[in-house]
Amino acid sequence: MIGTIKKIAVTVAATALLAVPALPASISNHGDLQNQVRHELVMLPYFSIFDNLSFRVDGDVITLFGQVTRPVLKSDAASVIKSIEGVSRVDNRIEVLPLSPMDDRIRIATARAIYGYPAMQRYAMGAQPPIHIIVNNGNVTLEGIVANQADKNIANIRASGVAGVFSVTNDLRVENKRG
């Protein structure tokens, strides 16, 4: 059982995860810049499902938002964005989550509860699992995209059932399917 937990943790943490959601740009002709910023953030080596990164483009100024488990990820994010051609300034508002063995335990247990549940296992497939689990002092926030409202509800229920979780904020978005 412990081997399975470690295997899931390593698999989850080792993959480049979730296309970073971008906040709407104030200038519409910066689509290429948005794509470059999104690409650079997703490619960060320590970015995992336990981190949440987003950004806003205001002309040639990029504002970074989110929460990360490692301080190096905050500084790496700002560094790679500063190196993009056309970026004059980076406003780094990324929060570094406090070190906590209890939060680490909750992160792994919540990932197992969500991604290990049969109806949710399809989200664990691929290089970028779409559900991010942010834990801050026992409070869990779910970020990302799911296919339907039922999956959003299941993720919430599974996260709420993890021992030690004080609250769950379900900020998962339901994918827009146009047909």
N, C-alpha and C positions, 0 to 999 in steps of 0.2 A: 504494500500500500504506500509506504514512504517513497519507494522507487517511482511509483506512478505519480505521486505529488511532485517530486523533483523533476520528472520527465515533462510534466505539464508546465511547470514553472519555467524550465529552461526553454521549452518550445515557444511558450507565450512571450517570454522576455527576449528571445533571440531574433524574432522576426521584425522586419520593418513594418510598422503597423499603421493602419487607418490613414487614408488620404486626409490630410489636415484640413478641417473645414475653414473656409475663408469667410470673413465677415465681408459684407458688400463693400465694394470699392467706391470711393466718392467720385472718381473719374473713370468713365467706362472704357477709355482707350488704353487702359493698363492691364488688359487681359493677359498679355504675354508676361508682364511683370508678376502678376498674381500666380500664373502657372510656374514661373521660375521659383518664386518664394515657396509655394506649396511643395514643389519637388525637393528643394534644398532641405526643408524641415523634415519631410518624410524620410529622407536619406540619412539623417543624423544617426550615428552608430548606437547611441544609448537610448534612443526613442523607443518606448514600449507601450503596451496597453495600460500601463500604470501611469502614463503621462498624458497630458492634454495640451496641445498647442493650437493656437489660432492666430490670425493676424488681420490687420486692416491696412489698406494702401490708401494714402492721402498724397496724391501727386508722386513725389520722389521720396516721401517719408513712409517707413514701414513701422507700424506699432505691433509688437508681439504681446500676446496674452496667453494665459493658461497656467497650468500647474505641472511641476516636474518633481521627480523623486531624487534627482541628482543635480547638485549645483553646476557641474560641468555641462550639463545639457542646456542650462540657461545661457551660459557664456558661449557655448558652441553655436547655439541658435543665432545669437546676435552676430557672432563673427562671420558665419556663412552668409547671412543676409546682407551684411555690410559689404561683402565682396561682390555682390551682384551689380552688374553694370546698370546705371540709372538710379541707384539708391544713394541718396545723399545723407540720410540719417536713419538710425534705428532707435526707436523708443522701446526699451525692453521692460515690459510690465509682467514678465513671467514670475510666478510665485514658486519658490522652492519649498516643498512640503517638509515639515519637521521630521527628523529621524525618530523612528519609533518601531521597536520590534513588534508591538501589538498591531500597529497599522500594517506592517509587512505581512504578518500572519493573516490579517483580514484581507489584504490584497490577494494573496494566494488562494485563500478559502473562497473568496468571492469569484475569482476566475474559475476555479474548479466547479463551483455551484452553477455558474452560468454556462460556461463552455462544455462542461461535463454532462449537462442535462440533455437527454436524447433529442428533444425538439430544437435545441440550440446548437448542437454540435456542428451544424453546417456553417455557422459563423466562425468556427475555429479553423476552417479550411482556408487555404491560400496564404499568401505572403503578408496580407494586411488585415487581420481580424478587425472588424469594424466597431466593436464595443470596447470603450476605454473605461477603466475602473480607477477612479480617483478617490483616495482615502486620506482624510485629514482628521486626526484625533478621533477615530472611530466612526466618523461620518462619511458615508459613501456617496459619490456622485457618479452616475452613469452618463457617459458622453458617447456620441457616435450616431450611427445610422443602422436601422433594422428594416426588414422588409414590410412588416405590418404591425398593427396595433397589438395583436395578440402576442407577438414576440417581445414587444416593448413591455407589456404587462408581465410576461413570464420572467424577463430579466429582472424586473423590479421585485417580484415575489421571491425569486431565488436569492437575490442580494439581501433582501430583508430577513431571510431565514438564516443568515450566517451569524454564528455566535460572536458576540462582542460588537456588533454593528449597532450604533445608537440611532442612526437615521439614514434614509436613502432618498436622494434627490434624483429623480429620473429625468435627465435632459436628453434622452435618446430621441432622435428624430425618425419619423416614419418616411421611408423612401417614397418619392413621388414617382409613380408609374403612369406614364402616358401611353395610352393605347389608342 
